[in-house]
Amino acid sequence: MGRVTERRKVIRIRDGAVSTRPDTLVAEEPLEIRLNGKPLAITMRTPGDDFALAAGFLVSEGVLGAASDLLTIVYCAGATVDGSNTYNVVDVKTAPGVTVPDITLERNVYTTSSCGLCGKASLDAVRTTARWPISDTPPVRVDPELLASLPDRLRAAQRVFDRTGGLHAAALFAEDGELLDVREDVGRHNAVDKLVGRALQNGALPLSRSILLVSGRASFELAQKAVMAGIPVLAAVSAPSSLAVDLAAETGLTLVGFLRGSSMNVYAGEDRIALRATAAQG
């Protein structure tokens, strides 16, 4: 099975001095996801938690919603011409009676580590109907001070990032700030899929009392993944996209961006943020 990190020779130049030394890099390998034996998607990912990644991807596709929907996930033997197992192909078998949407059968999706939506036929195709409408979930109230403390806690939990500096991370926190899970991956969307997939495997969906924090920007896709998992609050240390804000407003998702130090921007769902002062107009 692939490793999370690999070693490569690097020439270092520091203040004019040149030296040669090994460097630790994050591993990146393709993962093909098959659904009931049929190729569905290929994503570039950091090896590890592959079954959770596949399960989480299928939650965001609207295929899986509970552990009982999932029959098995296995690595495919004979994935190469010589019959060896590369551990880069997984087959997800759904339980009898699980409806597979036509969208998953009509296209084969190629996703890169930076763009999880490449290959989608249209914007409408990703506006999947959520199983657990966020607007129907019990109210969650989050203090800005609690939100401000989360990025440092996420950073402290990024063990592989400390060695490579080349990974995105996503973390799930309870509404009281308890760290529930954290995953790292070369792709920000993969890190979220790994979180959601593990929650599905553990029977924890919907994640209606949780906060999702991502280490980079908040794209439309990440907002969609939060909505599909029933997560009411998505926070990012960087900027959201306009489409992510639109989706958050449409679905009731609380979307926070530029979460740095004690500062943050709330783009949608401000009713879940325990504001103590009237927001300035303008």
C-alpha positions as CSV (number, residue, x, y, z in Angstrom):
1,M,0.0,0.0,0.0
2,G,1.2,3.5,-0.7
3,R,2.9,5.6,1.9
4,V,1.8,8.9,3.2
5,T,5.3,10.4,2.7
6,E,8.3,9.7,0.4
7,R,11.9,10.7,0.5
8,R,13.6,12.6,-2.4
9,K,17.1,14.1,-2.8
10,V,17.1,17.9,-2.8
11,I,19.8,20.5,-3.3
12,R,19.6,23.1,-0.6
13,I,20.8,26.6,-1.1
14,R,21.0,28.7,2.1
15,D,22.8,32.0,2.2
16,G,24.9,30.9,-0.8
17,A,25.9,27.6,0.8
18,V,25.0,24.5,-1.3
19,S,24.3,21.1,0.2
20,T,22.6,17.9,-0.7
21,R,20.2,16.1,1.6
22,P,17.0,14.0,1.5
23,D,13.7,15.7,1.9
24,T,10.3,14.4,3.0
25,L,7.5,14.9,0.5
26,V,3.8,14.2,0.7
27,A,2.9,11.2,-1.5
28,E,0.4,11.7,-4.3
29,E,-1.1,8.8,-6.1
30,P,-4.3,8.2,-8.1
31,L,-7.3,6.4,-6.6
32,E,-9.9,4.9,-8.9
33,I,-13.3,4.6,-7.2
34,R,-15.6,1.9,-8.7
35,L,-19.2,1.6,-7.8
36,N,-20.7,-1.9,-7.9
37,G,-17.9,-2.8,-10.3
38,K,-18.2,0.1,-12.7
39,P,-15.5,2.8,-12.9
40,L,-16.9,6.1,-11.4
41,A,-14.1,8.5,-10.5
42,I,-10.4,9.0,-10.3
43,T,-8.9,11.3,-7.7
44,M,-5.4,12.3,-6.9
45,R,-4.9,11.7,-3.2
46,T,-2.5,11.0,-0.4
47,P,-2.7,7.2,0.3
48,G,-4.4,6.3,3.5
49,D,-8.0,6.2,4.7
50,D,-8.9,5.2,1.1
51,F,-12.1,3.3,2.1
52,A,-13.3,6.4,4.1
53,L,-12.4,8.6,1.1
54,A,-14.5,6.5,-1.2
55,A,-17.4,6.4,1.2
56,G,-17.3,10.1,1.8
57,F,-17.2,10.8,-1.9
58,L,-20.4,8.8,-2.4
59,V,-22.1,10.6,0.5
60,S,-21.5,13.9,-1.4
61,E,-22.7,12.2,-4.6
62,G,-26.0,11.4,-2.9
63,V,-25.4,7.6,-3.1
64,L,-24.8,6.7,0.5
65,G,-26.5,8.2,3.6
66,A,-26.0,5.5,6.3
67,A,-23.7,2.7,7.2
68,S,-26.4,0.2,6.2
69,D,-26.3,1.5,2.6
70,L,-22.7,0.2,2.3
71,L,-22.1,-3.5,1.8
72,T,-18.4,-3.6,1.2
73,I,-15.4,-1.6,0.1
74,V,-12.4,-3.6,-1.1
75,Y,-9.1,-3.0,-3.0
76,C,-9.3,-4.5,-6.4
77,A,-6.8,-7.3,-7.0
78,G,-5.3,-7.6,-10.4
79,A,-5.5,-3.9,-11.0
80,T,-2.5,-4.0,-13.3
81,V,-1.6,-6.1,-16.4
82,D,0.6,-8.4,-14.4
83,G,-2.2,-9.0,-11.9
84,S,-0.6,-7.2,-9.0
85,N,-2.6,-5.1,-6.5
86,T,-1.6,-1.4,-6.6
87,Y,-3.9,-0.4,-3.8
88,N,-5.0,2.4,-6.0
89,V,-8.3,1.0,-7.1
90,V,-11.3,0.4,-4.7
91,D,-14.7,-1.1,-5.4
92,V,-17.7,0.1,-3.4
93,K,-20.6,-2.3,-3.3
94,T,-23.9,-0.9,-2.1
95,A,-26.5,-2.8,-0.1
96,P,-29.5,-4.3,-2.0
97,G,-32.1,-1.7,-2.5
98,V,-29.8,1.4,-2.5
99,T,-30.8,3.6,-5.4
100,V,-27.9,4.7,-7.5
101,P,-28.7,8.1,-9.1
102,D,-28.4,8.3,-12.9
103,I,-25.8,11.1,-12.6
104,T,-23.3,8.6,-11.2
105,L,-23.8,6.2,-14.1
106,E,-23.7,8.8,-16.9
107,R,-20.2,10.1,-16.5
108,N,-16.8,9.1,-15.3
109,V,-15.3,11.8,-13.1
110,Y,-11.7,12.7,-13.1
111,T,-10.8,14.9,-10.2
112,T,-7.4,16.5,-9.4
113,S,-6.1,17.3,-6.0
114,S,-7.1,20.9,-6.4
115,C,-10.4,20.6,-8.3
116,G,-12.9,18.0,-7.2
117,L,-15.6,19.1,-9.6
118,C,-13.7,18.7,-12.9
119,G,-15.8,16.5,-15.2
120,K,-19.2,17.6,-13.8
121,A,-21.6,18.0,-16.7
122,S,-23.2,21.1,-15.3
123,L,-23.7,23.2,-12.2
124,D,-27.1,21.8,-11.7
125,A,-25.7,18.3,-11.4
126,V,-23.9,19.2,-8.2
127,R,-26.9,20.8,-6.5
128,T,-27.8,17.4,-5.1
129,T,-30.9,17.3,-2.8
130,A,-29.7,16.9,0.7
131,R,-30.9,14.1,2.9
132,W,-30.8,16.2,6.0
133,P,-31.9,19.8,5.3
134,I,-29.7,22.0,7.5
135,S,-32.6,24.4,8.1
136,D,-34.5,21.6,9.8
137,T,-31.7,20.7,12.3
138,P,-31.8,21.7,16.0
139,P,-30.3,25.2,16.5
140,V,-26.5,25.4,17.0
141,R,-25.0,28.5,18.6
142,V,-21.2,29.0,18.3
143,D,-19.2,31.8,20.1
144,P,-16.8,33.7,17.9
145,E,-14.1,33.1,20.5
146,L,-14.6,29.3,20.1
147,L,-14.3,29.6,16.4
148,A,-11.2,31.7,16.7
149,S,-9.5,29.0,18.7
150,L,-10.0,26.2,16.2
151,P,-7.4,26.9,13.5
152,D,-4.5,26.6,16.0
153,R,-5.9,23.4,17.3
154,L,-6.2,22.1,13.7
155,R,-2.7,23.1,13.0
156,A,-1.4,21.3,16.1
157,A,-3.1,18.1,14.9
158,Q,-1.5,18.1,11.5
159,R,1.3,15.6,12.1
160,V,2.2,14.9,8.4
161,F,2.1,18.6,7.5
162,D,4.9,19.2,10.1
163,R,7.1,16.9,8.1
164,T,6.2,17.9,4.5
165,G,4.5,21.3,4.6
166,G,2.4,20.1,1.6
167,L,-1.0,18.9,2.9
168,H,-4.5,20.3,3.4
169,A,-6.4,19.4,6.5
170,A,-10.0,19.2,7.6
171,A,-11.3,18.8,11.1
172,L,-14.7,18.1,12.7
173,F,-15.4,19.8,16.0
174,A,-18.4,19.5,18.3
175,E,-20.3,22.6,19.0
176,D,-18.5,22.9,22.4
177,G,-15.1,22.8,20.6
178,E,-14.2,19.2,21.2
179,L,-12.0,17.8,18.4
180,L,-13.8,14.8,16.9
181,D,-11.6,13.9,14.0
182,V,-9.0,15.4,11.7
183,R,-7.7,14.2,8.3
184,E,-4.9,15.4,6.0
185,D,-4.6,15.0,2.2
186,V,-3.0,16.6,-0.7
187,G,-6.5,17.5,-1.9
188,R,-8.7,19.6,0.4
189,H,-11.8,17.8,-0.9
190,N,-10.3,14.4,-0.1
191,A,-9.6,15.5,3.5
192,V,-13.3,16.3,3.9
193,D,-14.4,13.1,2.2
194,K,-12.2,11.1,4.6
195,L,-13.9,12.8,7.6
196,V,-17.4,12.3,6.2
197,G,-16.7,8.7,5.1
198,R,-15.4,7.7,8.6
199,A,-18.6,9.3,10.1
200,L,-20.7,7.2,7.7
201,Q,-18.8,4.0,8.6
202,N,-19.3,4.8,12.3
203,G,-23.0,5.5,11.9
204,A,-22.6,9.2,12.9
205,L,-24.4,10.8,10.0
206,P,-25.9,13.4,9.9
207,L,-23.3,15.5,11.6
208,S,-25.9,18.0,12.7
209,R,-24.1,19.2,15.8
210,S,-20.7,19.8,14.4
211,I,-18.4,22.4,12.9
212,L,-16.3,21.6,9.8
213,L,-13.0,23.5,9.6
214,V,-10.8,23.5,6.5
215,S,-7.2,24.7,6.2
216,G,-7.6,26.6,2.9
217,R,-10.4,28.3,1.0
218,A,-14.1,27.3,1.1
219,S,-15.1,26.3,-2.4
220,F,-18.6,25.4,-3.7
221,E,-17.7,21.8,-3.5
222,L,-16.7,21.9,0.1
223,A,-19.9,23.7,1.0
224,Q,-21.8,21.0,-0.9
225,K,-20.0,18.3,1.0
226,A,-20.9,20.0,4.3
227,V,-24.5,20.3,3.3
228,M,-24.7,16.6,2.1
229,A,-23.3,15.4,5.5
230,G,-25.8,17.6,7.4
231,I,-23.0,19.8,8.9
232,P,-24.5,23.2,9.9
233,V,-21.2,25.3,10.2
234,L,-18.3,25.4,7.7
235,A,-15.3,27.6,8.6
236,A,-12.2,28.3,6.5
237,V,-9.0,30.1,7.2
238,S,-9.1,31.6,3.7
239,A,-11.7,33.0,1.4
240,P,-14.9,31.4,0.2
241,S,-16.0,31.5,-3.5
242,S,-19.1,33.4,-4.6
243,L,-20.8,30.1,-5.4
244,A,-20.1,28.7,-2.0
245,V,-21.7,31.7,-0.4
246,D,-24.7,31.3,-2.7
247,L,-25.1,27.7,-1.8
248,A,-24.8,28.5,1.9
249,A,-27.5,31.1,1.7
250,E,-29.8,28.7,-0.2
251,T,-29.4,25.8,2.1
252,G,-29.0,27.5,5.5
253,L,-25.4,26.6,6.0
254,T,-23.4,28.9,8.2
255,L,-20.3,29.9,6.3
256,V,-17.3,31.6,7.9
257,G,-14.2,32.7,6.0
258,F,-10.8,34.4,6.8
259,L,-10.8,32.8,10.2
260,R,-7.5,34.1,11.5
261,G,-6.7,35.1,15.0
262,S,-9.8,36.9,16.5
263,S,-11.0,38.0,13.0
264,M,-13.4,36.3,10.7
265,N,-16.1,37.1,8.1
266,V,-19.5,35.5,8.3
267,Y,-21.0,35.2,4.8
268,A,-24.2,33.3,5.6
269,G,-26.1,31.7,8.4
270,E,-25.1,34.4,10.9
271,D,-28.0,33.3,13.2
272,R,-25.7,30.4,14.5
273,I,-23.0,32.9,15.5
274,A,-23.4,34.3,19.0
275,L,-22.8,37.9,18.2
276,R,-22.6,40.3,21.1
277,A,-22.8,43.6,19.2
278,T,-24.8,45.0,16.4
279,A,-23.0,44.6,13.1
280,A,-21.9,47.9,11.5
281,Q,-23.7,48.8,8.3
282,G,-21.9,49.7,5.1
